[in-house]
Amino acid sequence: MKTLFTISLLELFIGGGGRLLQVGPVTVRMILFVAFLSMGLIFASLRLRKYDGVPLATGLIALYLLIHMNALLIGAIKGHELNIMMGELKPTLYWLAAPFLALVLRSHNLVLRAAMLVRVAGMVLAVGYIGIVALLALGLIDPSTLYTTLNATGEFKFRSESLFFYKGFLYLCIAAIFFLAIPKRFSAVWSMIVIIALIMTITRGFLLSTSFAVLMLLTAQRRWRLLGLALAGVACATFFLWAYMPSQNEIIAVNREVSNIQRIEDFSYIVNNIKISALLFGEGFGTLINGRINIENTFLWAIWKLGIAGVLFWLLPLVLCLNYFARINRHSPQYRLACAYFFSTVFVYLQTMTNPYLNNPIGLSFVLVSVFSLRTLSKLVPAPICLSYRALGSAVPTNAARETP
C-alpha cells in the first residue's frame, strides 16, 4: 500500500492530465486508480471499524454518488448523450479513491512522505522547465520539433516561442507553498527556483492564487519580515505579468483578452439563464453552458450542472480542512506542516475559479490527501491536561501545606 501510494502520488503530481504515460489503450493513471480503488475497497470492507477515517471517506463517496447520479439522471431525462455525460463525470471519479487515502494517511510517516513528494515533484517540474527553456535559448533544441511533440500530447500550451504552460504546473505552486511553510536547510533556494519557474509560465491565475495563499500562510505563521518581502515580490511579479509582458508580446495580450471575454460571457450566461429549478437541482450533465460542455470556473459549473447541493458538496473538503486545521495549536510541532497542507488547499480552491482543477484528478487528488493528512495531524495534538483534586488523589495539598510559605 505504501509503494502504491508513493508511485501514484508521484504520477499525479508530475504527470499533469495523465496522458503522458500510456500502456496500450489506457493510461498509467487509470491503472493506478483501479489499484487504488480495489485495494481501498478490500481493506475497508474487511476491517472497517478498525480503520479510522474510512467512515468519513465512505460518507463522502455516498454524498458524491447521490449528487452526481442525480445530475446523470436529469441529463438522461433531457435526452443528452450518455458518452457526453460520462465524459463530464469521469474526471470527478477520483472521489472513489478516498477510502484508500484514508487508510494510508492514518500514518504520520505517510503524511510526511506526501509532503516530501510534493516538494520533489515541484523541483522536478521547475528544473525541467527552466532547463528546456535554457536549451531553446541556446539553440540546442529545435523549437518546431519541441512544439510538435508537446502539442500532440494535449498537455501543453505555448505562450511564446520558448515559454509554455503545462497542466502539471499546478504543483509548482503547491511546492512553493510547502517550501515556504516548512523552512529547512536550502528551502529558500528551492523555493526561489520553483517561484522563478512559476513566473516563467506567465500564467496569471497561478501567480494570483499562489500570491493570496502565500500571504495568508505568512500571516498565519506571523512571519512579518518575510511577509513584507512577499508583498514586494508580488508587486514586481504583477507589474511584470500584467503590464510588461503583454506590451512585449502581442500573442500574450490577445490570448488574455480572449480569455477574459470568455469568462465574463460564461458568468453572464449563467446569471441571465439560471432558473429556480436549476438552482435547486441543477441542469444535469450534458447541458451546455454558453455553448460549451465545460467552463473554467468550477463553482459556476457546479451551480449550473448540480445546483446548490453540488456547490456545497464541492466546498465540503475545504470546510473539513479548515475544521482540522483549526484544531492544531500555533505552537504545535505539527503546525507548519498543517499550514502547508491547508493553504495549498486554499490555493487549489482559488485557482479552480479560473481553471477547473478541483473537479479534475490533478487538483482533487491533492485536496483529498490534504483532508486526511490534516485529520491525522489534528489527532496528533495532545489534548489539554485537566487536573482535579480527585485525579490528584494524595497529591492534594493539606491545610498545613497550604499554610507553608
N, C-alpha and C positions, 0 to 999 in steps of 0.2 A: 504493500500500500504506500509506503514511504517513497519507493522508487517510482511508482506510477505517478504519485503526487508531484515529485520533483520534475520528471520528464514532461508531464502535462503542463505545469506552470511555465516552464521554460518555453515550450512551444506556444503557449498563449501569449506570453509577454514579448516574445521576439517575432512570432510568426504572422503578425498582422491579422488579415482576414482569414487566414488559414489555407489559402490556395497555393502557397509556395511549395509545400511538400505534399506530393500525391503518390498513392500506391494504386496504380490502375485507375479504376473509375471513382475511387474515394480518396479523401484526404487523410493525412495522418491525424488531424484534429478530430475527424469523425471516429476513427478507430479508438483514439484515446478517450473520447466522450463515451463511447459504448462501454469501454472498460470501466470508466468512472461509474457509469450508471449501474452496470451489472454488479460490480463489487460492493457499491454502496447499498443496493437493494438486498444483496445476500447477507451482508453483515448486520444491516439494520433489522432485517426480519428475524434473524436468528437470535439476537441479543438486544432487542430494542430497549429494554428498561435499564440495561447497564451502560448504555452509551449516551452520555449527557450531550444534549444538543440535537440529537436525531429527532425528538418530538417537535422541536421548533422547525427543523428542516422539512419534516413531513407536513406540518401545518402550512408552511409557505407554499409547498407544492400543491396542496389541496386548494388554497386560495388562487394560485396561478391557474390551475386547471379550470376551476369554476368560472373565473372571469374570462379567460381566453377561449374556452369552449363555447361560452355564450356568444362571443364575437364570431366564432365559426358558424354557429347556428344562425345568427342574424344574417350573415353573409350568404349562407346557403339558401335561406328563405328569399333573399333578394335575387337569387339566381346567379351569383358570382361563380366563376370557375374555381374548381377545387384546387388546381395547381397554383393559381394566383394566391388564394387564401393560405395554402400551406407554405408558400414562399414567404408570406408575412410572418407566419407563426414560427417557422424554422429557426430564425436567429434567436428567438426567445427561449428555445427549448433547454438552454443551459441551466435553467432553474432546476431541472431534474437531477443535476449533479450535486444539489445541496446536501443530501444525506452523506455522500462520500466526503465532502469537505467538512461537514460537521464531525464525522468520525475522526479524520486525521488531525484536524485543528484543535482537538481537545488537548493535544500535546503542546506545551510551551516551546519545546525544541523545534517543532514544525512551524510554529508561528514565527520563530526567529529565522528558520530556513526560508520561509516565504518572503520575509523582508530582505534577506540576502539575495534571493533570486531576482527580486525587483531591481535591486541596485546593479547586479551583474548584467541583467538584460539592458538596463539603461546605458551602461558603459559600452556594451557590445554595439548597441544601436548608434550611440554617439560617435565612437571611434570609427565604426564602419562608414557612417555618413560623411564625416569630416574627411576620412581617407579617400572616399570616392570623389568628392568634390575637389580635393587636392590633386588627385590623379588626372581629373578632367582639366584642371587649370594648367597642369604641366604638359598636357597633350599626350599622356601615356595611355589614355582610354579614348577610343573613338566615340564622340557624342551620339552619332546616329545609331551605332550598334547598341550602345547602352540604352538609348531611348526605345529602340525596337524591342529589345529584350525585356526591359522592365515594364513597358506599356502593355505587353502581351499578357502579363500576369493579372492585370486589373487591380493591383495593389498600390500602384504608384501614379502620381500626377506631377508633371513637371511645372515648376513655377517660372523658370527661365531656362537658358541653355545649359546651366550647370546645377541649379538648385531644384530640388524636387520634394514632394510630400509622400510619405509612406504611412499607411493606416496604423502600423505598429508604433509610430512615433508618439502615440499616447503615453507610452511607457518612458519616453524621455522626460515627460512632465512629472509622472509619478515618481520616477527615480530621483529627480531633482528635489522633490518634496521630502523623500526619505533621507537623502544625503543631508539636507538642511535640518531635518528634525532630529537626527541622531548623529551629533558631532563625534567623529572618531578621527584617528590619525589619517591624514590625507583626504578626509571628507571634503574639505574646502576645494582641493584640487579637482577631485572627481566631480563635484557639483558644478564647478566652473566649466569643465569640459562638456558636461551634459547641457548646461544652460547655453553655451555657445552654439552647440549643435541645434538646440531648440530654436534659437533666434534665426539660425541659418535656414530653417524650414519656411520662414516668412508666413507663418500661419497665425493669423490674428486671434482666432478662438483659443488656440493653445496658450499663447502668451498671456492673453487677458485672464483666462480661467486659472492658469498657474499663478499669476501675479496675485489674484484675490486669495487663493488658497494659501500661498506662502505668507502673505501679510497677516492673514488670520492666524496662521501657525505661529509666527514670531510673536504676535501679540499674546497668544495663549501661553507661550513659554516665557514671556516677559523678557525677551532679548532685545532691549530697546536700541542698542547701538547697531546691531545687525538690521533691525527694522528700518532705521534711518538710511543705511546703505541700500537696503532693498527698495525703499521708496525712490531713491535717486536712480537706481538701476532701472526700475520700472519706467520712470520718466524718460530716460535715454532710449530705452527699447521702444517706447511708444512713439517718440519722435522718429526713430529710425524706420519703424514699420508703417506708421500711418502717414508720415509726411515725406521722408526722404526716398524710400524705395519706390513708391508709386510714381514719384516725379522722375525717377531714373529709368523706369521700365514701363512702357505703355501697356504691355500684356498684363502685368500685375494690376495696374489701375483699372483696366477694362474688366478683368475677371472679378475684381472686388465689387465693382458697380453692378455687374450682373448678379452676383451672389446676394448683395444687399437687396436688390429689387425682388429677387425670387423669394426671399424670406419674408419681406413685407407683404408681398402678394399672398403668400400662404396664410399668414396671420389674418389678413383682411378677409380672405375667403371663408375661413372658419368662423370669424366673428359675424359675418354677414349671412351665413347659411346654416348655422347651428340651430337645431330645434330642441324643444324641451325633451322630447322622447329620446333624441340622440344624446342629449346631455346626461340623461339618466342611464341609458342602456348602451349608447354608442351606435354608430352606423354599421358596425361589423367589418370584418376583414373583407378585402376585395373592393371596398368602396373608395373611389378616387378622392383625393384632396387637391383641389386646384389642378385637375388633370393628371395627377401623379398618384401612384400607389403609396409611396413613402415620401416623407419630408424630413428636413434636417432636425427640427425640434421634436424631441421625444415626447415631451409633455403635451404639445399640440396634437401629435399623432395619437397619443393615448386618449385624450379627451374626445377626439373625433371617432376613433375606432372602438374604444372600450367604455367611454362615458366616465362619470365622476369616480365610480368604483375602480376603474382602471388606473386613473391618475393616482388615487390614494394608494393603490397596491404598489405602483412603481416608486412611490415615495417611502413606502414602508421600510426598505433596507436602510435608508438614511436615518429614519426615526430610531430604528434598532441600534444603529451605530452610535447615534447621539446618546441614547439611553445607557449603553455600556460605557461609553467614553466618560459620561458624567459621573460614573461611579468610581472612577480612578482619581485618587488624590494627586494634586500637582506635585507633591513631594515624593510620590511613589516611584520606585525604580523602574516601573513599567510605563511611566507617564510619557516619556519621549517616543517610545515605540508606539504607544497608543495614539499619540499625536500624528505620527507618520501615517498610520492606517486611516484615522478619522479624516484628516484634512486632505488626504489623497482621494477619499470617497467624496468629500465635498467638491473637490476638483472635477471628478467624473460627472457629478450632477450639474455643475456649472457648464462643463463642456458639452454635455448632451443637449443643451438648449440651442446649440449651433451645429452640432454633428451627432448623429444617432449612435452613440457609443454605449449607452446604458442598456438599450434593448438589442444588444449585439454581444456575442461571446467575448469580444475584446475587452469591453468595459464591465459587462455583467459578471464575468468570472472574477475580476478583482474585487468588485463590490461584495460578492458572496464570501470571498476569502476574508475581507475586512469584517463582515458581520460576525463570523465565527472566531476570528482572531481576537477581536475586541471583546467578545463574550468570554473567551478564555482568559484574557488579560484582566478583565474586571473581576474574575473569580480568584485571581492570584493576590489581590489586595487584601491584606489581613483586616478582619473586622475589628472595630474599636473594642477595647477591653473594658468591660463594665464590672467593677468590683462592688460587692455588697458586704455588709458585716457578716451575713450568713456564709457567704462564699469564703470570706477570710478566716472564719472559724476562730481558732485560738489566737490568730494574729491581731484580733481586735484589741486596741489598747485599753487597759484598765483605767479606772479613775486615777489611781496613783501614778500611772504612766503619763496620763494627760497633764497631771499637775507638775511633772518634771520639766524644768526649763529646757 
